[in-house]
């Protein structure tokens, strides 16, 4: 078994603070509509809470995507072919990854995630499950181009981006991410990516505001993380979780809404909020077949195949990084 403890590509100051995290939080809290990018949900606690969310009865995406991977594994493997290094973006606990690795006979596995301890624990568990597979975890913010380990540099690659994370981004950011993935993986690489589908509003709202309140904990944990890592004194109990459907942009929005007028500091900077004002913490865009494939094309990926679950709640797409062209 080859298992490296992993590379760390996160930029921190002398006190261990993630500089990108601090910059995004301070800029977001200073904006007219306060907002913090959803990728900062995923410290170790947030990552575990998200895994809890995936097992909730209201949260259909994980079950639907797992059904696709199980039911269409032969078709997927035939198109991917053996011998590729699988690079998983935002690997989390890699719950779905064993289904893919079992089907396609990869040459190596490179999980990328920003939550380092969680990444290394899940990578070690997966390496134990696949003793003949080299595993090279990389702690990094995959929103930018990532330098992959030298051991996989010359191997053909398959990017794996399961779940519906691409939907967390507005179109411009999603396109930038797909382009950076293309740069990370190289021309000729393949990308297997999950995209959630447009469906009944009540189903969507329930998935992002579950009866047990786990999603609310997940959302509020972002404030706890800010207090812990950035020296904040945000009164977490003075906020409530709220999920909204925005039909104009075909997305669920998550907000942290102030229950009262507030004043607090983060990294020695002062902020205030009025009762009812919110911090916009997540978008989860939902796609049609056409909009999903257009997004891939805009990011430099040529769609090759698409699968959905039986209920047509979720889609999994395979695309190829082809040479760019400016004409038909």
BANURO-158974 format. One line per field, with one value per residue (C-alpha): residue number from 1; residue in one letter; x, y, z. Coordinates in nm, 3 decimals, decimal comma, always signed. Layout:
// residues N
mivo <- c(NUM / ...)
dolum <- c(a / ...)
u <- c(X / ...)
v <- c(Y / ...)
w <- c(Z / ...)
***
This chain:
// residues 328
mivo <- c(1 / 2 / 3 / 4 / 5 / 6 / 7 / 8 / 9 / 10 / 11 / 12 / 13 / 14 / 15 / 16 / 17 / 18 / 19 / 20 / 21 / 22 / 23 / 24 / 25 / 26 / 27 / 28 / 29 / 30 / 31 / 32 / 33 / 34 / 35 / 36 / 37 / 38 / 39 / 40 / 41 / 42 / 43 / 44 / 45 / 46 / 47 / 48 / 49 / 50 / 51 / 52 / 53 / 54 / 55 / 56 / 57 / 58 / 59 / 60 / 61 / 62 / 63 / 64 / 65 / 66 / 67 / 68 / 69 / 70 / 71 / 72 / 73 / 74 / 75 / 76 / 77 / 78 / 79 / 80 / 81 / 82 / 83 / 84 / 85 / 86 / 87 / 88 / 89 / 90 / 91 / 92 / 93 / 94 / 95 / 96 / 97 / 98 / 99 / 100 / 101 / 102 / 103 / 104 / 105 / 106 / 107 / 108 / 109 / 110 / 111 / 112 / 113 / 114 / 115 / 116 / 117 / 118 / 119 / 120 / 121 / 122 / 123 / 124 / 125 / 126 / 127 / 128 / 129 / 130 / 131 / 132 / 133 / 134 / 135 / 136 / 137 / 138 / 139 / 140 / 141 / 142 / 143 / 144 / 145 / 146 / 147 / 148 / 149 / 150 / 151 / 152 / 153 / 154 / 155 / 156 / 157 / 158 / 159 / 160 / 161 / 162 / 163 / 164 / 165 / 166 / 167 / 168 / 169 / 170 / 171 / 172 / 173 / 174 / 175 / 176 / 177 / 178 / 179 / 180 / 181 / 182 / 183 / 184 / 185 / 186 / 187 / 188 / 189 / 190 / 191 / 192 / 193 / 194 / 195 / 196 / 197 / 198 / 199 / 200 / 201 / 202 / 203 / 204 / 205 / 206 / 207 / 208 / 209 / 210 / 211 / 212 / 213 / 214 / 215 / 216 / 217 / 218 / 219 / 220 / 221 / 222 / 223 / 224 / 225 / 226 / 227 / 228 / 229 / 230 / 231 / 232 / 233 / 234 / 235 / 236 / 237 / 238 / 239 / 240 / 241 / 242 / 243 / 244 / 245 / 246 / 247 / 248 / 249 / 250 / 251 / 252 / 253 / 254 / 255 / 256 / 257 / 258 / 259 / 260 / 261 / 262 / 263 / 264 / 265 / 266 / 267 / 268 / 269 / 270 / 271 / 272 / 273 / 274 / 275 / 276 / 277 / 278 / 279 / 280 / 281 / 282 / 283 / 284 / 285 / 286 / 287 / 288 / 289 / 290 / 291 / 292 / 293 / 294 / 295 / 296 / 297 / 298 / 299 / 300 / 301 / 302 / 303 / 304 / 305 / 306 / 307 / 308 / 309 / 310 / 311 / 312 / 313 / 314 / 315 / 316 / 317 / 318 / 319 / 320 / 321 / 322 / 323 / 324 / 325 / 326 / 327 / 328)
dolum <- c(x / x / x / x / x / x / x / x / x / x / x / x / x / x / x / x / x / x / x / x / x / x / x / x / x / x / x / x / x / x / x / x / x / x / x / x / x / x / x / x / x / x / x / x / x / x / x / x / x / x / x / x / x / x / x / x / x / x / x / x / x / x / x / x / x / x / x / x / x / x / x / x / x / x / x / x / x / x / x / x / x / x / x / x / x / x / x / x / x / x / x / x / x / x / x / x / x / x / x / x / x / x / x / x / x / x / x / x / x / x / x / x / x / x / x / x / x / x / x / x / x / x / x / x / x / x / x / x / x / x / x / x / x / x / x / x / x / x / x / x / x / x / x / x / x / x / x / x / x / x / x / x / x / x / x / x / x / x / x / x / x / x / x / x / x / x / x / x / x / x / x / x / x / x / x / x / x / x / x / x / x / x / x / x / x / x / x / x / x / x / x / x / x / x / x / x / x / x / x / x / x / x / x / x / x / x / x / x / x / x / x / x / x / x / x / x / x / x / x / x / x / x / x / x / x / x / x / x / x / x / x / x / x / x / x / x / x / x / x / x / x / x / x / x / x / x / x / x / x / x / x / x / x / x / x / x / x / x / x / x / x / x / x / x / x / x / x / x / x / x / x / x / x / x / x / x / x / x / x / x / x / x / x / x / x / x / x / x / x / x / x / x / x / x / x / x / x / x / x / x / x / x / x / x / x / x / x / x / x / x / x / x / x / x / x / x / x / x / x / x / x / x / x / x / x / x / x / x)
u <- c(+0,000 / +0,128 / -0,018 / +0,149 / +0,057 / -0,007 / +0,087 / -0,029 / -0,096 / -0,298 / -0,142 / -0,135 / +0,017 / +0,260 / -0,034 / -0,176 / -0,467 / -0,579 / -0,522 / -0,783 / -1,043 / -0,977 / -0,984 / -1,315 / -1,481 / -1,371 / -1,470 / -1,800 / -1,901 / -1,820 / -2,044 / -2,393 / -2,541 / -2,314 / -2,195 / -1,930 / -1,836 / -1,978 / -1,639 / -1,561 / -1,828 / -1,582 / -1,362 / -1,348 / -1,674 / -1,848 / -1,728 / -1,868 / -2,199 / -2,227 / -2,175 / -2,462 / -2,676 / -2,619 / -2,787 / -3,102 / -3,433 / -3,496 / -3,155 / -3,200 / -2,879 / -2,647 / -2,891 / -2,968 / -2,602 / -2,505 / -2,781 / -2,638 / -2,285 / -2,411 / -2,657 / -2,447 / -2,101 / -2,034 / -2,126 / -1,917 / -1,616 / -1,635 / -1,605 / -1,335 / -1,116 / -0,860 / -0,536 / -0,635 / -0,530 / -0,851 / -0,829 / -1,123 / -1,203 / -1,339 / -1,316 / -1,473 / -1,516 / -1,504 / -1,827 / -1,904 / -1,543 / -1,516 / -1,800 / -1,605 / -1,265 / -1,407 / -1,550 / -1,268 / -0,934 / -0,747 / -0,369 / -0,375 / -0,608 / -0,545 / -0,805 / -0,801 / -0,971 / -0,934 / -1,014 / -0,676 / -0,743 / -1,067 / -0,890 / -0,609 / -0,842 / -1,072 / -0,773 / -0,620 / -0,950 / -0,978 / -0,617 / -0,687 / -0,990 / -0,786 / -0,445 / -0,299 / -0,390 / -0,142 / -0,315 / -0,171 / -0,388 / -0,340 / -0,464 / -0,552 / -0,815 / -0,916 / -1,082 / -0,743 / -0,507 / -0,344 / +0,002 / -0,053 / +0,200 / +0,492 / +0,394 / +0,085 / +0,216 / +0,256 / -0,060 / -0,388 / -0,636 / -1,000 / -1,137 / -1,416 / -1,646 / -1,947 / -2,232 / -2,371 / -2,081 / -2,061 / -2,407 / -2,275 / -2,117 / -2,258 / -2,204 / -1,886 / -1,720 / -1,833 / -1,685 / -1,358 / -1,347 / -1,405 / -1,123 / -0,887 / -0,978 / -0,885 / -0,549 / -0,491 / -0,578 / -0,450 / -0,578 / -0,725 / -0,837 / -1,190 / -1,422 / -1,708 / -1,925 / -2,255 / -2,525 / -2,853 / -3,167 / -3,455 / -3,754 / -4,049 / -3,980 / -4,108 / -3,867 / -3,578 / -3,663 / -3,695 / -3,353 / -3,192 / -3,398 / -3,442 / -3,673 / -3,387 / -3,206 / -2,875 / -2,850 / -2,911 / -2,619 / -2,405 / -2,485 / -2,435 / -2,104 / -1,956 / -1,994 / -1,836 / -1,544 / -1,500 / -1,495 / -1,244 / -1,003 / -1,033 / -1,070 / -1,436 / -1,698 / -2,008 / -2,307 / -2,399 / -2,729 / -2,842 / -2,873 / -3,115 / -3,083 / -3,308 / -3,339 / -3,500 / -3,586 / -3,477 / -3,666 / -3,492 / -3,156 / -3,293 / -3,122 / -3,171 / -3,010 / -2,899 / -2,884 / -2,794 / -3,052 / -2,996 / -3,264 / -3,184 / -2,961 / -2,598 / -2,243 / -1,937 / -1,571 / -1,369 / -0,990 / -1,015 / -1,250 / -1,597 / -1,925 / -2,293 / -2,620 / -2,983 / -3,258 / -3,367 / -3,043 / -2,869 / -2,533 / -2,575 / -2,374 / -2,466 / -2,620 / -2,721 / -2,807 / -3,023 / -2,972 / -3,154 / -2,982 / -2,912 / -2,785 / -2,554 / -2,394 / -2,357 / -2,178 / -1,932 / -1,867 / -1,804 / -1,543 / -1,353 / -1,510 / -1,687 / -1,980 / -1,958 / -2,227 / -2,502 / -2,689 / -2,979 / -3,141 / -3,481 / -3,669 / -3,467 / -3,368 / -2,993 / -2,749 / -2,393 / -2,202 / -1,879 / -1,681 / -1,342 / -1,086 / -1,047 / -0,821 / -0,985 / -1,122 / -1,279 / -1,494 / -1,732)
v <- c(+0,000 / +0,344 / +0,615 / +0,953 / +1,176 / +1,443 / +1,784 / +2,108 / +2,388 / +2,621 / +2,966 / +3,057 / +3,338 / +3,291 / +3,230 / +2,953 / +3,159 / +3,069 / +3,398 / +3,331 / +3,249 / +3,573 / +3,781 / +3,632 / +3,674 / +4,034 / +4,135 / +3,950 / +4,103 / +4,452 / +4,413 / +4,566 / +4,216 / +4,026 / +3,700 / +3,433 / +3,168 / +2,823 / +2,651 / +2,787 / +2,564 / +2,277 / +2,279 / +1,938 / +1,998 / +2,131 / +1,836 / +1,591 / +1,779 / +1,763 / +1,388 / +1,376 / +1,579 / +1,329 / +1,060 / +1,262 / +1,144 / +1,486 / +1,501 / +1,313 / +1,403 / +1,150 / +0,861 / +0,955 / +0,992 / +0,669 / +0,491 / +0,621 / +0,508 / +0,162 / +0,115 / +0,260 / +0,152 / -0,066 / +0,213 / +0,464 / +0,229 / +0,154 / +0,523 / +0,603 / +0,296 / +0,157 / +0,320 / +0,678 / +0,865 / +0,975 / +1,331 / +1,405 / +1,771 / +1,829 / +1,465 / +1,491 / +1,142 / +0,985 / +0,790 / +0,758 / +0,716 / +0,339 / +0,277 / +0,456 / +0,309 / -0,045 / +0,002 / +0,163 / +0,008 / +0,336 / +0,378 / +0,618 / +0,828 / +1,195 / +1,346 / +1,726 / +1,893 / +2,206 / +2,029 / +1,867 / +1,638 / +1,514 / +1,460 / +1,253 / +1,037 / +0,956 / +0,897 / +0,651 / +0,463 / +0,445 / +0,334 / +0,048 / -0,053 / -0,052 / -0,186 / -0,198 / +0,159 / +0,447 / +0,731 / +1,084 / +1,330 / +1,702 / +1,968 / +2,255 / +2,505 / +2,349 / +2,672 / +2,752 / +2,545 / +2,274 / +2,129 / +1,754 / +1,514 / +1,425 / +1,057 / +1,116 / +1,390 / +1,166 / +0,957 / +1,012 / +1,168 / +1,156 / +1,444 / +1,341 / +1,610 / +1,432 / +1,588 / +1,921 / +2,148 / +2,305 / +2,443 / +2,637 / +2,889 / +3,164 / +3,101 / +3,310 / +3,135 / +2,791 / +2,856 / +2,971 / +2,655 / +2,428 / +2,609 / +2,570 / +2,200 / +2,175 / +2,337 / +2,102 / +1,786 / +1,876 / +1,837 / +1,493 / +1,447 / +1,339 / +1,488 / +1,302 / +1,566 / +1,570 / +1,829 / +1,857 / +1,905 / +2,154 / +2,002 / +2,079 / +2,372 / +2,193 / +1,903 / +2,145 / +2,351 / +2,039 / +1,917 / +2,241 / +2,291 / +1,944 / +1,868 / +1,755 / +2,088 / +1,939 / +2,181 / +2,468 / +2,344 / +2,318 / +2,676 / +2,819 / +2,634 / +2,881 / +3,152 / +2,928 / +2,868 / +3,241 / +3,304 / +3,025 / +3,086 / +3,461 / +3,590 / +3,679 / +3,747 / +3,685 / +3,589 / +3,267 / +3,227 / +3,562 / +3,411 / +3,165 / +2,947 / +3,015 / +2,840 / +3,028 / +2,933 / +3,197 / +3,113 / +3,382 / +3,206 / +2,851 / +2,811 / +2,745 / +3,012 / +2,964 / +3,265 / +3,336 / +3,590 / +3,824 / +3,782 / +4,131 / +4,434 / +4,321 / +4,453 / +4,226 / +4,208 / +3,971 / +3,997 / +4,328 / +4,478 / +4,596 / +4,505 / +4,563 / +4,413 / +4,507 / +4,265 / +4,071 / +4,140 / +3,827 / +3,677 / +3,489 / +3,168 / +2,935 / +2,906 / +2,567 / +2,610 / +2,349 / +2,255 / +2,132 / +1,908 / +2,206 / +2,445 / +2,181 / +2,098 / +2,465 / +2,532 / +2,250 / +2,382 / +2,733 / +2,587 / +2,410 / +2,064 / +1,880 / +1,673 / +1,307 / +1,127 / +1,198 / +0,977 / +1,039 / +0,837 / +0,677 / +0,967 / +1,217 / +1,413 / +1,420 / +1,392 / +1,269 / +1,393 / +1,283 / +1,542 / +1,566 / +1,848 / +1,914 / +2,161 / +2,507 / +2,650 / +2,982 / +2,868 / +2,578)
w <- c(+0,000 / -0,094 / +0,128 / +0,160 / +0,454 / +0,198 / +0,070 / +0,235 / -0,010 / +0,215 / +0,269 / +0,642 / +0,845 / +1,136 / +1,372 / +1,154 / +1,015 / +0,663 / +0,480 / +0,211 / +0,478 / +0,662 / +0,344 / +0,228 / +0,570 / +0,620 / +0,267 / +0,291 / +0,624 / +0,493 / +0,187 / +0,165 / +0,138 / +0,373 / +0,220 / +0,283 / +0,023 / +0,097 / +0,077 / +0,425 / +0,579 / +0,570 / +0,875 / +1,043 / +1,232 / +0,922 / +0,716 / +0,970 / +0,989 / +0,611 / +0,622 / +0,873 / +0,632 / +0,351 / +0,561 / +0,638 / +0,486 / +0,327 / +0,158 / -0,169 / -0,367 / -0,203 / -0,243 / -0,602 / -0,703 / -0,529 / -0,721 / -1,048 / -0,960 / -0,866 / -1,149 / -1,433 / -1,319 / -1,626 / -1,868 / -1,676 / -1,661 / -2,032 / -2,118 / -1,862 / -1,924 / -1,673 / -1,559 / -1,486 / -1,172 / -0,999 / -0,865 / -0,636 / -0,575 / -0,224 / -0,127 / +0,220 / +0,363 / +0,013 / +0,068 / -0,304 / -0,411 / -0,342 / -0,589 / -0,863 / -0,776 / -0,768 / -1,117 / -1,315 / -1,203 / -1,142 / -1,124 / -0,825 / -0,612 / -0,523 / -0,289 / -0,259 / +0,036 / +0,247 / +0,580 / +0,646 / +0,942 / +0,790 / +0,457 / +0,605 / +0,815 / +0,523 / +0,291 / +0,535 / +0,559 / +0,182 / +0,142 / +0,383 / +0,176 / -0,148 / -0,036 / -0,387 / -0,478 / -0,429 / -0,238 / -0,230 / -0,028 / -0,092 / +0,152 / -0,079 / -0,188 / -0,517 / -0,634 / -0,784 / -0,996 / -0,783 / -0,838 / -0,822 / -0,665 / -0,892 / -0,872 / -1,088 / -1,319 / -1,622 / -1,571 / -1,759 / -1,519 / -1,421 / -1,216 / -0,979 / -0,844 / -0,692 / -0,500 / -0,611 / -0,513 / -0,860 / -0,787 / -0,486 / -0,723 / -0,939 / -1,310 / -1,334 / -1,038 / -1,153 / -1,496 / -1,339 / -1,127 / -1,426 / -1,610 / -1,312 / -1,295 / -1,660 / -1,587 / -1,291 / -1,486 / -1,834 / -2,188 / -2,256 / -1,896 / -1,812 / -1,550 / -1,378 / -1,212 / -1,022 / -1,092 / -0,903 / -1,112 / -1,102 / -0,919 / -0,692 / -0,459 / -0,148 / -0,205 / -0,240 / +0,068 / +0,284 / +0,171 / +0,294 / +0,611 / +0,760 / +1,048 / +1,274 / +1,235 / +1,115 / +0,822 / +1,063 / +1,278 / +0,964 / +0,866 / +1,216 / +1,256 / +1,007 / +1,271 / +1,534 / +1,300 / +1,242 / +1,617 / +1,676 / +1,387 / +1,331 / +1,686 / +1,643 / +1,910 / +1,697 / +1,917 / +1,736 / +1,926 / +1,786 / +1,436 / +1,278 / +0,970 / +0,671 / +0,332 / +0,039 / -0,320 / -0,574 / -0,893 / -1,100 / -1,063 / -1,011 / -0,677 / -0,310 / -0,093 / +0,266 / +0,497 / +0,858 / +0,972 / +1,268 / +1,534 / +1,675 / +1,617 / +1,660 / +1,690 / +1,684 / +1,582 / +1,365 / +1,341 / +1,531 / +1,271 / +1,381 / +1,212 / +1,283 / +1,163 / +1,202 / +1,301 / +0,991 / +0,801 / +0,676 / +0,587 / +0,259 / +0,307 / +0,023 / -0,319 / -0,453 / -0,818 / -0,988 / -1,350 / -1,657 / -1,910 / -2,133 / -1,863 / -1,714 / -2,046 / -2,138 / -1,810 / -1,879 / -2,230 / -2,094 / -1,858 / -2,136 / -2,102 / -2,384 / -2,252 / -2,349 / -2,146 / -1,892 / -1,648 / -1,408 / -1,131 / -1,193 / -1,035 / -1,241 / -0,933 / -0,995 / -1,285 / -1,330 / -1,635 / -1,800 / -1,996 / -2,167 / -2,166 / -2,535 / -2,715 / -2,707 / -3,029 / -3,120 / -3,414 / -3,490)
***
